[in-house]
Amino acid sequence: MKQSAYIRTFLTMLSIARGISSFGGPSLSKSFRRHLALKSTAQPTPTITYTTLEPYNSSETYPHTPRDMQKVIRTAEEAALKAGELMRATSGNIAVSKTKMNVADLVTESDLECQRIIKELIQINFPADDFLGEEDVDAGSLASSKALYNAIANESKDDHDHDHDHDNLLWIVDPIDGTTNFQAGLCMFCVSIGIVAIQNGTPIVVGGVIYNPILNEMVSAARGRGCYLNGSKLGMKYGSSDLKQALVNVGFPVSSESTLRASSSAVAALATKVRGIRMIASASQVMAWVAQGKLNAYVSWDLNSWDVAAGMVIVEEAGGYIANFTGGKADIRSRDLIVTCREEGKENIISKQIYDILKANDCLEY
């Protein structure tokens, strides 16, 4: 283990002995702090190359925000890495603290602490910005939609009260997307940080970072400046326009019986028409893999803004397309999505084919 890792472990154990964890305050349970100390001795922190953004694309005529996006993305990456340390130390070894909507909607102490870590770093660097985190919102579709509406309205009011150079941003965060996978010790979970500008009441995702600390994959993007994997620009990988060759991830939303029925019907409708079906229960992770071309498409129902904000700009900057369930272009207010990777010709053929199949089998309404 490197010297810095020894020092970090020593400081962690020393702070716990004093009753205050380096990952948080005395509000964390004793067993949680003790577990952090033990795990930190066994897991050295992996390294990541931070992203250096390329200049704006020629097609991007307006950057949507006067903010220094290099600093914004760097802050998001640092916050994701810091939260990732805690996730890596506690995955598969932490109890469920509570449930929200139902027994499948889990919350652990790590969810709460990761959000605190991320929010703290954002507020240090950008104290005037707004923050919308999953763990601050009550369970349910109505509560999450209302929270997003209020956050957009607040940013719009700030914009109206200032001149056109007003550059406050809205940070939308899922501290652990895929908590059930995380709690079970499965590697399919991530931290998701989306950065949104509000223009005339319309939210535009200008930056995003998705980090899987187990796979050590950091996918980052800034609107008009490209998509990056561990600091390197993603190559322009084209997915097949033939649905029969497509690997499609279907969401399995636990929000209600009606969404589960729609999902199950979609699996049955798509299964014989695609190369394969996957059901990875982490929207952000799936969208990062669609951006990389590992998955051709993703379809899901009743998603929250923190599930998709970062993934939207990441997929779009990688050349992909995101449609809503009316067939139009989605934004973070859209709760139902068809996400597809980059295709040659930019015809979004697979997106349209999936939409037609879902519509024909009554999977678009629930």
C-alpha positions as CSV (number, residue, x, y, z in Angstrom):
1,M,0.0,0.0,0.0
2,K,1.3,3.5,-0.8
3,Q,2.4,5.8,2.0
4,S,-0.6,8.1,1.4
5,A,-3.0,5.1,1.8
6,Y,-1.3,4.3,5.1
7,I,-1.7,7.9,6.3
8,R,-5.3,7.9,5.2
9,T,-6.0,4.7,7.0
10,F,-4.3,5.9,10.2
11,L,-6.3,9.2,10.1
12,T,-9.5,7.4,9.5
13,M,-8.9,5.0,12.5
14,L,-7.8,8.0,14.7
15,S,-10.9,10.0,13.9
16,I,-13.1,7.0,14.7
17,A,-11.3,6.6,18.0
18,R,-12.3,10.2,18.7
19,G,-15.9,9.4,17.7
20,I,-15.9,11.4,14.4
21,S,-15.4,9.5,11.1
22,S,-13.4,11.1,8.3
23,F,-16.4,10.3,6.2
24,G,-18.9,12.2,8.5
25,G,-19.9,13.2,12.0
26,P,-21.1,11.4,15.1
27,S,-24.5,10.8,13.5
28,L,-23.0,7.7,11.7
29,S,-23.5,4.5,13.6
30,K,-20.6,3.0,15.5
31,S,-20.8,-0.2,13.5
32,F,-20.7,1.8,10.3
33,R,-17.6,3.8,11.4
34,R,-15.9,0.6,12.6
35,H,-16.5,-1.1,9.3
36,L,-15.0,1.9,7.4
37,A,-11.8,1.5,9.5
38,L,-11.5,-2.2,8.8
39,K,-12.2,-1.9,5.0
40,S,-9.9,1.1,4.5
41,T,-6.9,-1.1,5.5
42,A,-7.6,-3.5,2.7
43,Q,-8.6,-1.4,-0.3
44,P,-6.1,1.1,-1.8
45,T,-7.7,4.0,-3.6
46,P,-7.6,3.6,-7.4
47,T,-6.4,6.4,-9.6
48,I,-8.3,8.3,-12.2
49,T,-7.1,10.8,-14.8
50,Y,-9.3,13.9,-14.6
51,T,-10.9,15.1,-17.7
52,T,-9.5,18.0,-19.7
53,L,-12.3,19.2,-21.9
54,E,-11.8,19.9,-25.5
55,P,-13.0,23.3,-27.0
56,Y,-16.6,23.7,-27.9
57,N,-17.8,21.8,-31.0
58,S,-18.3,23.9,-34.1
59,S,-22.0,22.9,-34.1
60,E,-22.4,24.4,-30.6
61,T,-23.2,28.0,-31.2
62,Y,-24.0,28.9,-27.5
63,P,-22.5,27.2,-24.5
64,H,-25.8,27.5,-22.4
65,T,-23.9,28.9,-19.4
66,P,-21.0,31.4,-18.9
67,R,-19.6,29.1,-16.1
68,D,-16.1,27.6,-16.4
69,M,-17.2,24.1,-17.3
70,Q,-13.7,22.8,-16.8
71,K,-13.9,23.7,-13.1
72,V,-17.5,22.4,-12.9
73,I,-16.6,18.9,-14.4
74,R,-13.5,18.7,-12.2
75,T,-15.6,19.4,-9.1
76,A,-18.1,16.8,-10.1
77,E,-15.3,14.2,-10.7
78,E,-13.6,14.9,-7.4
79,A,-17.0,14.6,-5.6
80,A,-17.7,11.3,-7.4
81,L,-14.3,9.9,-6.5
82,K,-14.6,10.9,-2.9
83,A,-18.1,9.3,-2.6
84,G,-16.7,6.3,-4.5
85,E,-14.2,5.6,-1.7
86,L,-17.0,5.2,0.7
87,M,-19.0,3.1,-1.7
88,R,-16.1,0.8,-2.4
89,A,-15.5,0.4,1.4
90,T,-19.1,-0.5,2.3
91,S,-20.6,-2.3,-0.8
92,G,-21.9,-5.7,0.2
93,N,-21.2,-5.1,3.9
94,I,-23.8,-2.7,5.1
95,A,-27.3,-3.1,6.4
96,V,-30.5,-1.5,5.0
97,S,-31.2,1.6,7.1
98,K,-34.8,2.0,5.9
99,T,-37.0,1.5,2.9
100,K,-38.9,4.3,1.0
101,M,-41.7,3.4,-1.3
102,N,-41.6,-0.3,-0.7
103,V,-39.3,-3.1,0.4
104,A,-37.4,-2.9,-2.9
105,D,-36.7,0.8,-2.5
106,L,-33.7,0.7,-0.2
107,V,-31.7,3.3,1.7
108,T,-28.4,2.7,3.5
109,E,-26.2,4.8,5.6
110,S,-23.8,5.0,2.7
111,D,-26.5,6.6,0.5
112,L,-26.9,9.4,3.0
113,E,-23.2,9.9,3.7
114,C,-22.3,9.8,0.0
115,Q,-24.8,12.6,-0.7
116,R,-23.4,14.6,2.2
117,I,-19.9,14.3,0.8
118,I,-20.9,15.3,-2.7
119,K,-23.1,18.2,-1.6
120,E,-20.4,19.5,0.7
121,L,-17.7,19.7,-2.0
122,I,-20.2,21.3,-4.5
123,Q,-21.1,24.0,-1.9
124,I,-17.4,24.7,-1.2
125,N,-16.7,25.4,-4.8
126,F,-20.1,26.8,-5.9
127,P,-22.0,28.1,-2.8
128,A,-24.6,29.9,-4.9
129,D,-25.7,26.9,-6.9
130,D,-28.8,24.8,-6.1
131,F,-28.7,21.2,-5.2
132,L,-31.3,18.4,-5.7
133,G,-30.4,15.1,-4.2
134,E,-32.4,11.9,-4.1
135,E,-32.0,11.5,-0.3
136,D,-33.6,14.9,0.4
137,V,-36.9,14.0,-1.5
138,D,-39.8,11.9,-0.2
139,A,-40.6,8.7,-2.0
140,G,-42.9,8.5,-5.0
141,S,-43.3,9.9,-8.5
142,L,-45.3,12.9,-7.4
143,A,-42.7,14.0,-4.8
144,S,-39.8,13.7,-7.2
145,S,-41.6,15.5,-10.0
146,K,-42.6,18.3,-7.5
147,A,-39.0,18.6,-6.2
148,L,-37.7,19.0,-9.8
149,Y,-40.4,21.5,-10.7
150,N,-39.6,23.6,-7.6
151,A,-35.8,23.4,-8.3
152,I,-36.4,24.6,-11.9
153,A,-38.7,27.3,-10.8
154,N,-36.2,28.5,-8.2
155,E,-33.4,28.7,-10.8
156,S,-35.8,30.5,-13.2
157,K,-36.6,33.1,-10.5
158,D,-33.0,33.7,-9.8
159,D,-32.4,34.1,-13.5
160,H,-35.2,36.6,-13.8
161,D,-33.9,38.6,-10.8
162,H,-30.4,38.9,-12.3
163,D,-29.0,39.9,-15.6
164,H,-28.5,37.6,-18.6
165,D,-25.0,36.6,-17.3
166,H,-26.6,34.9,-14.3
167,D,-24.8,31.6,-14.2
168,N,-26.2,29.6,-11.2
169,L,-26.5,25.9,-11.9
170,L,-28.6,23.1,-10.6
171,W,-26.8,20.0,-9.4
172,I,-28.9,16.9,-9.6
173,V,-27.4,13.9,-7.7
174,D,-28.1,10.3,-7.1
175,P,-25.4,9.4,-4.5
176,I,-25.8,5.6,-5.2
177,D,-27.8,4.6,-8.3
178,G,-28.5,0.9,-7.8
179,T,-28.6,0.8,-4.0
180,T,-30.0,-2.8,-4.1
181,N,-27.1,-4.0,-6.2
182,F,-24.7,-2.0,-3.9
183,Q,-26.2,-3.4,-0.7
184,A,-25.9,-7.0,-2.2
185,G,-22.3,-6.5,-3.2
186,L,-23.0,-6.6,-6.9
187,C,-20.8,-4.2,-9.0
188,M,-23.6,-2.6,-11.0
189,F,-24.0,0.7,-9.2
190,C,-22.6,4.2,-9.5
191,V,-22.7,7.8,-8.4
192,S,-24.5,10.1,-10.8
193,I,-24.0,13.9,-10.9
194,G,-25.9,16.0,-13.4
195,I,-25.4,19.7,-13.9
196,V,-28.3,21.7,-15.3
197,A,-28.7,25.2,-16.6
198,I,-32.1,26.8,-16.8
199,Q,-32.9,28.9,-19.9
200,N,-36.3,30.6,-20.0
201,G,-37.7,28.0,-17.7
202,T,-36.3,25.1,-19.8
203,P,-33.7,22.8,-18.1
204,I,-30.6,22.0,-20.2
205,V,-28.1,19.4,-18.9
206,V,-24.7,21.1,-19.5
207,G,-22.5,18.5,-17.7
208,G,-22.6,15.1,-16.2
209,V,-20.4,12.6,-14.4
210,I,-21.1,8.9,-13.7
211,Y,-18.6,6.9,-11.7
212,N,-18.6,3.2,-10.9
213,P,-16.0,2.8,-8.1
214,I,-15.8,-1.0,-8.4
215,L,-15.0,-1.0,-12.1
216,N,-13.2,2.3,-11.7
217,E,-15.0,3.8,-14.7
218,M,-15.5,7.5,-14.8
219,V,-17.7,8.7,-17.7
220,S,-17.9,12.5,-18.0
221,A,-19.4,14.9,-20.5
222,A,-19.9,18.7,-21.0
223,R,-22.5,20.0,-23.5
224,G,-20.8,20.7,-26.8
225,R,-17.4,19.5,-25.5
226,G,-17.5,15.8,-25.8
227,C,-17.8,12.6,-23.8
228,Y,-14.8,11.1,-21.9
229,L,-13.9,7.8,-20.2
230,N,-11.3,8.1,-17.4
231,G,-10.1,11.3,-18.9
232,S,-9.8,10.1,-22.5
233,K,-12.2,11.2,-25.3
234,L,-14.6,8.5,-26.2
235,G,-14.1,7.3,-29.8
236,M,-17.0,7.5,-32.2
237,K,-18.2,3.9,-32.0
238,Y,-21.3,3.2,-34.1
239,G,-24.0,0.8,-33.0
240,S,-25.9,-1.4,-35.4
241,S,-29.1,0.0,-37.0
242,D,-30.4,-3.6,-37.1
243,L,-32.6,-4.3,-34.1
244,K,-31.9,-8.0,-34.4
245,Q,-28.3,-7.2,-33.6
246,A,-29.1,-5.0,-30.6
247,L,-28.4,-5.7,-26.9
248,V,-31.2,-3.9,-25.1
249,N,-31.5,-3.1,-21.4
250,V,-35.1,-3.0,-20.0
251,G,-35.8,-1.2,-16.8
252,F,-37.6,-3.0,-14.0
253,P,-39.3,-0.1,-12.1
254,V,-40.5,-0.9,-8.6
255,S,-42.6,2.2,-8.2
256,S,-45.9,0.4,-8.9
257,E,-47.5,-2.8,-10.2
258,S,-48.5,-1.0,-13.4
259,T,-44.9,-0.1,-14.3
260,L,-43.8,-3.6,-13.5
261,R,-46.5,-5.0,-15.8
262,A,-45.4,-2.6,-18.6
263,S,-41.8,-3.7,-18.2
264,S,-42.7,-7.4,-18.2
265,S,-44.8,-6.9,-21.3
266,A,-41.9,-5.1,-23.0
267,V,-39.5,-7.9,-22.2
268,A,-41.9,-10.4,-23.8
269,A,-42.4,-8.1,-26.8
270,L,-38.7,-7.4,-27.5
271,A,-37.1,-10.7,-26.5
272,T,-37.5,-12.4,-29.9
273,K,-36.7,-9.3,-31.9
274,V,-33.3,-8.4,-30.4
275,R,-30.0,-10.1,-29.8
276,G,-30.4,-10.1,-26.1
277,I,-32.3,-8.5,-23.1
278,R,-30.5,-7.3,-20.0
279,M,-32.1,-5.9,-16.8
280,I,-29.4,-4.0,-14.9
281,A,-31.1,-2.0,-12.2
282,S,-29.1,1.2,-12.4
283,A,-30.3,3.7,-14.9
284,S,-27.2,5.9,-14.8
285,Q,-24.9,2.9,-15.2
286,V,-26.9,1.6,-18.1
287,M,-26.8,5.0,-19.8
288,A,-23.0,5.2,-19.4
289,W,-22.8,1.9,-21.1
290,V,-25.1,2.9,-23.9
291,A,-22.8,5.9,-24.5
292,Q,-19.8,3.6,-24.7
293,G,-21.7,1.3,-27.2
294,K,-21.7,-1.7,-24.8
295,L,-25.5,-1.6,-24.9
296,N,-27.4,-0.5,-28.0
297,A,-30.5,0.7,-26.2
298,Y,-32.3,1.2,-22.9
299,V,-35.9,1.6,-22.2
300,S,-37.5,2.4,-18.8
301,W,-40.6,3.8,-17.1
302,D,-41.1,6.4,-14.3
303,L,-37.5,7.5,-13.9
304,N,-36.5,10.4,-11.7
305,S,-34.4,13.3,-12.7
306,W,-31.4,12.1,-10.6
307,D,-31.6,8.8,-12.4
308,V,-31.0,10.4,-15.8
309,A,-29.6,13.9,-15.7
310,A,-26.0,13.0,-16.0
311,G,-26.7,10.2,-18.4
312,M,-28.6,12.4,-20.8
313,V,-25.6,14.7,-21.6
314,I,-23.2,11.7,-21.6
315,V,-25.3,9.8,-24.1
316,E,-26.0,12.8,-26.3
317,E,-22.3,13.9,-26.4
318,A,-21.4,10.4,-27.4
319,G,-23.7,10.7,-30.4
320,G,-26.7,8.8,-28.9
321,Y,-30.4,9.8,-28.8
322,I,-32.9,10.0,-26.0
323,A,-36.6,9.9,-26.8
324,N,-39.7,10.1,-24.6
325,F,-42.7,7.9,-24.9
326,T,-44.4,10.2,-27.4
327,G,-41.5,9.7,-29.7
328,G,-40.1,13.2,-29.2
329,K,-36.8,14.3,-27.8
330,A,-36.7,13.9,-24.0
331,D,-35.4,16.2,-21.3
332,I,-34.9,15.7,-17.5
333,R,-38.7,16.3,-17.0
334,S,-39.4,13.2,-19.0
335,R,-40.0,10.2,-16.8
336,D,-40.2,7.5,-19.5
337,L,-37.2,7.0,-21.9
338,I,-35.9,5.2,-24.9
339,V,-32.2,5.6,-25.0
340,T,-30.1,4.5,-28.0
341,C,-26.4,4.7,-28.9
342,R,-24.9,6.4,-31.9
343,E,-26.0,5.0,-35.2
344,E,-24.6,5.7,-38.7
345,G,-26.7,8.2,-40.6
346,K,-28.3,9.6,-37.4
347,E,-31.7,8.2,-38.3
348,N,-32.4,6.8,-34.8
349,I,-33.7,3.7,-36.5
350,I,-33.5,1.5,-33.4
351,S,-35.2,4.1,-31.2
352,K,-38.2,4.2,-33.6
353,Q,-38.4,0.4,-33.9
354,I,-38.4,0.0,-30.2
355,Y,-41.1,2.7,-29.8
356,D,-43.3,1.0,-32.4
357,I,-42.9,-2.4,-30.7
358,L,-43.8,-0.9,-27.3
359,K,-46.8,0.9,-28.7
360,A,-48.1,-2.1,-30.5
361,N,-47.9,-4.1,-27.2
362,D,-49.5,-1.4,-25.0
363,C,-46.2,-0.9,-23.0
364,L,-46.1,2.9,-23.2
365,E,-49.0,3.6,-20.8
366,Y,-49.2,2.4,-17.2
